[in-house]
């Protein structure tokens, strides 16, 4: 049973014997790096970089639903890229345009 599932995965048109498997697998590094940047201060984030990550994630998500062979790994990595890019953009926008009010100092 397990052997037949492994065999089916191995021989799938988007399986490990093809670039259709390896390209999105390595693309996960971009998403993981963006998740690691969640702890980075928002002033160090870049509008152009995060915009490219978010928009390319959306564009390639659409593309990856239309190609044959169907590749769920490619869909997932692109949706994750879009989500992390938009999250980072929201952090940057919130920091730049909606700063937290300064706490009032106590009068002595």
Backbone as CSV, one residue per row, in Angstrom:
resi,resn,N_x,N_y,N_z,CA_x,CA_y,CA_z,C_x,C_y,C_z
1,UNK,0.831,-1.195,0.000,0.000,0.000,0.000,0.874,1.257,0.000
2,UNK,1.778,1.372,0.980,2.646,2.545,1.058,3.588,2.585,-0.137
3,UNK,4.028,1.423,-0.572,4.930,1.359,-1.715,4.268,1.865,-2.987
4,UNK,2.989,1.558,-3.159,2.299,2.017,-4.364,2.081,3.532,-4.338
5,UNK,1.857,4.103,-3.146,1.696,5.554,-3.035,3.024,6.261,-3.310
6,UNK,4.109,5.699,-2.815,5.429,6.269,-3.068,5.748,6.163,-4.560
7,UNK,5.428,5.034,-5.139,5.662,4.826,-6.580,4.833,5.826,-7.394
8,UNK,3.571,6.034,-7.010,2.713,6.980,-7.728,3.263,8.400,-7.595
9,UNK,3.714,8.774,-6.394,4.309,10.091,-6.184,5.577,10.245,-7.013
10,UNK,6.414,9.237,-7.003,7.679,9.279,-7.730,7.459,9.445,-9.234
11,UNK,6.445,8.790,-9.765,6.178,8.810,-11.199,5.182,9.879,-11.631
12,UNK,4.698,10.687,-10.722,3.735,11.748,-11.056,4.402,12.760,-12.000
13,UNK,3.625,13.369,-12.917,4.207,14.360,-13.831,4.814,15.577,-13.117
14,UNK,4.417,15.813,-11.869,5.020,16.894,-11.084,5.782,16.309,-9.892
15,UNK,6.288,15.103,-10.051,7.000,14.417,-8.974,8.472,14.783,-8.918
16,UNK,9.201,14.150,-8.005,10.600,14.503,-7.755,11.557,14.254,-8.925
17,UNK,11.113,13.576,-9.947,11.986,13.361,-11.106,11.920,14.529,-12.087
18,UNK,11.127,15.558,-11.765,10.942,16.671,-12.704,11.240,18.010,-12.047
19,UNK,11.435,19.011,-12.878,11.646,20.381,-12.387,10.358,20.923,-11.764
20,UNK,9.223,20.355,-12.148,7.939,20.803,-11.604,7.849,20.572,-10.095
21,UNK,8.655,19.698,-9.590,8.707,19.449,-8.147,9.756,20.333,-7.485
22,UNK,10.952,20.392,-8.061,12.079,21.030,-7.405,12.008,22.552,-7.410
23,UNK,11.498,23.154,-8.463,11.426,24.622,-8.513,10.567,25.182,-7.375
24,UNK,9.322,24.722,-7.191,8.552,25.261,-6.069,9.107,24.847,-4.704
25,UNK,9.744,23.694,-4.637,10.321,23.271,-3.363,11.402,24.249,-2.924
26,UNK,12.273,24.658,-3.845,13.315,25.630,-3.500,12.741,27.034,-3.323
27,UNK,11.603,27.309,-3.952,10.971,28.626,-3.808,10.441,28.832,-2.381
28,UNK,10.234,27.741,-1.651,9.798,27.854,-0.257,10.814,28.636,0.577
29,UNK,12.066,28.662,0.174,13.096,29.395,0.907,12.735,30.884,0.976
30,UNK,12.177,31.440,-0.105,11.777,32.846,-0.110,10.685,33.085,0.927
31,UNK,9.700,32.198,0.975,8.613,32.347,1.943,9.110,32.172,3.375
32,UNK,9.996,31.225,3.575,10.550,31.007,4.917,11.363,32.219,5.355
33,UNK,12.121,32.802,4.436,12.893,34.010,4.766,11.961,35.164,5.121
34,UNK,10.851,35.277,4.422,9.901,36.340,4.719,9.242,36.112,6.084
35,UNK,8.956,34.874,6.424,8.409,34.567,7.749,9.442,34.884,8.824
36,UNK,10.709,34.583,8.559,11.769,34.901,9.528,11.871,36.407,9.743
37,UNK,11.511,37.196,8.735,11.554,38.653,8.850,10.385,39.230,9.639
38,UNK,9.452,38.394,10.087,8.341,38.893,10.906,8.851,39.543,12.182
39,UNK,10.002,39.102,12.671,10.555,39.676,13.899,11.406,40.916,13.618
40,UNK,11.639,41.218,12.354,12.437,42.383,11.968,11.618,43.652,12.228
41,UNK,12.257,44.729,12.704,11.525,45.985,12.897,10.947,46.481,11.569
42,UNK,9.733,47.031,11.583,9.091,47.452,10.333,9.869,48.514,9.556
43,UNK,10.650,49.336,10.249,11.400,50.370,9.533,12.491,49.771,8.644
44,UNK,12.843,48.518,8.848,13.849,47.867,8.011,13.245,47.161,6.801
45,UNK,11.918,47.126,6.712,11.262,46.481,5.579,11.253,47.417,4.382
46,UNK,11.186,46.844,3.202,11.234,47.615,1.965,9.900,47.505,1.229
47,UNK,9.331,48.660,0.873,8.095,48.656,0.086,8.277,47.941,-1.254
48,UNK,9.307,48.279,-2.038,9.438,47.611,-3.340,9.600,46.091,-3.228
49,UNK,10.414,45.649,-2.286,10.650,44.214,-2.137,9.385,43.475,-1.752
50,UNK,8.685,43.967,-0.750,7.484,43.278,-0.282,6.352,43.359,-1.306
51,UNK,6.301,44.453,-2.061,5.288,44.563,-3.114,5.536,43.521,-4.195
52,UNK,6.784,43.354,-4.584,7.119,42.345,-5.594,6.795,40.947,-5.086
53,UNK,7.133,40.657,-3.840,6.845,39.341,-3.273,5.336,39.089,-3.274
54,UNK,4.551,40.068,-2.824,3.105,39.893,-2.728,2.447,39.765,-4.101
55,UNK,2.772,40.665,-5.013,2.129,40.658,-6.331,2.569,39.449,-7.159
56,UNK,3.851,39.120,-7.107,4.284,37.938,-7.868,3.659,36.672,-7.300
57,UNK,3.464,36.633,-5.982,2.775,35.489,-5.394,1.360,35.343,-5.929
58,UNK,0.653,36.458,-6.083,-0.705,36.406,-6.637,-0.700,36.003,-8.112
59,UNK,0.165,36.621,-8.883,0.215,36.323,-10.325,0.544,34.849,-10.558
60,UNK,1.578,34.367,-9.875,1.987,32.982,-10.091,1.028,31.980,-9.468
61,UNK,0.257,32.404,-8.460,-0.788,31.520,-7.931,-1.832,31.265,-9.002
62,UNK,-2.231,32.326,-9.675,-3.200,32.179,-10.763,-2.628,31.290,-11.863
63,UNK,-1.409,31.556,-12.257,-0.764,30.763,-13.306,-0.691,29.288,-12.898
64,UNK,-0.330,29.036,-11.662,-0.123,27.648,-11.229,-1.415,26.856,-11.149
65,UNK,-2.570,27.530,-11.171,-3.835,26.785,-11.215,-4.226,26.428,-12.639
66,UNK,-3.578,27.028,-13.633,-3.957,26.815,-15.024,-3.050,25.837,-15.774
67,UNK,-1.870,25.594,-15.247,-0.912,24.758,-15.978,-1.213,23.277,-15.788
68,UNK,-0.675,22.502,-16.689,-0.741,21.045,-16.595,0.698,20.566,-16.618
69,UNK,1.146,19.744,-15.715,0.405,19.017,-14.696,0.044,19.899,-13.503
70,UNK,-1.052,19.580,-12.848,-1.457,20.305,-11.650,-0.380,20.110,-10.590
71,UNK,-0.023,21.212,-9.946,1.079,21.181,-9.002,0.665,21.947,-7.753
72,UNK,0.173,21.236,-6.748,-0.299,21.879,-5.527,0.836,22.517,-4.738
73,UNK,2.027,21.970,-4.852,3.185,22.575,-4.184,3.410,23.987,-4.714
74,UNK,3.284,24.174,-6.021,3.468,25.484,-6.637,2.367,26.455,-6.221
75,UNK,1.131,25.976,-6.154,0.020,26.826,-5.709,0.257,27.273,-4.271
76,UNK,0.602,26.342,-3.411,0.784,26.654,-1.982,1.944,27.624,-1.742
77,UNK,3.065,27.422,-2.402,4.201,28.302,-2.173,3.888,29.710,-2.661
78,UNK,3.172,29.840,-3.765,2.836,31.171,-4.262,1.795,31.865,-3.387
79,UNK,0.818,31.129,-2.886,-0.148,31.728,-1.960,0.540,32.161,-0.664
80,UNK,1.496,31.365,-0.201,2.246,31.723,0.994,3.095,32.960,0.752
81,UNK,3.707,33.058,-0.427,4.475,34.257,-0.757,3.588,35.495,-0.753
82,UNK,2.407,35.387,-1.353,1.487,36.527,-1.392,1.069,36.912,0.023
83,UNK,0.719,35.932,0.828,0.256,36.212,2.191,1.356,36.869,3.033
84,UNK,2.569,36.335,2.970,3.643,36.921,3.773,4.018,38.307,3.259
85,UNK,3.988,38.496,1.953,4.286,39.814,1.395,3.264,40.859,1.817
86,UNK,1.977,40.506,1.752,0.940,41.449,2.168,0.986,41.713,3.677
87,UNK,1.327,40.689,4.452,1.451,40.894,5.896,2.590,41.872,6.202
88,UNK,3.724,41.683,5.532,4.858,42.586,5.757,4.523,44.006,5.291
89,UNK,3.821,44.125,4.174,3.397,45.457,3.717,2.471,46.111,4.736
90,UNK,1.564,45.332,5.311,0.654,45.906,6.310,1.413,46.371,7.542
91,UNK,2.433,45.629,7.945,3.263,46.059,9.076,3.980,47.359,8.760
92,UNK,4.539,47.460,7.559,5.277,48.662,7.144,4.343,49.868,7.055
93,UNK,3.172,49.698,6.449,2.200,50.791,6.321,1.718,51.242,7.695
94,UNK,1.427,50.285,8.552,0.967,50.636,9.906,2.047,51.426,10.637
95,UNK,3.289,51.027,10.491,4.387,51.721,11.161,4.585,53.127,10.601
96,UNK,4.526,53.268,9.267,4.828,54.553,8.632,3.676,55.553,8.702
97,UNK,2.449,55.081,8.589,1.319,56.005,8.475,0.412,56.050,9.697
98,UNK,0.516,55.093,10.566,-0.305,55.059,11.780,0.575,54.800,13.003
99,UNK,1.466,55.740,13.318,2.381,55.505,14.442,1.615,55.478,15.765
100,UNK,2.176,54.737,16.684,1.578,54.677,18.018,1.794,56.017,18.712
101,UNK,0.782,56.495,19.436,0.965,57.785,20.143,2.018,57.638,21.242
102,UNK,2.777,58.702,21.405,3.809,58.715,22.450,3.124,58.744,23.804
103,UNK,3.583,57.939,24.744,2.990,57.986,26.093,3.314,59.319,26.774
104,UNK,2.326,59.893,27.412,2.525,61.170,28.109,3.425,60.931,29.320
105,UNK,4.421,61.821,29.484,5.321,61.667,30.626,4.637,62.245,31.869
106,UNK,4.893,61.605,32.976,4.288,62.046,34.234,4.885,63.379,34.671
107,UNK,4.027,64.298,35.116,4.501,65.589,35.607,5.074,65.410,37.006
108,UNK,6.136,66.118,37.254,6.759,65.989,38.578,6.428,67.170,39.439
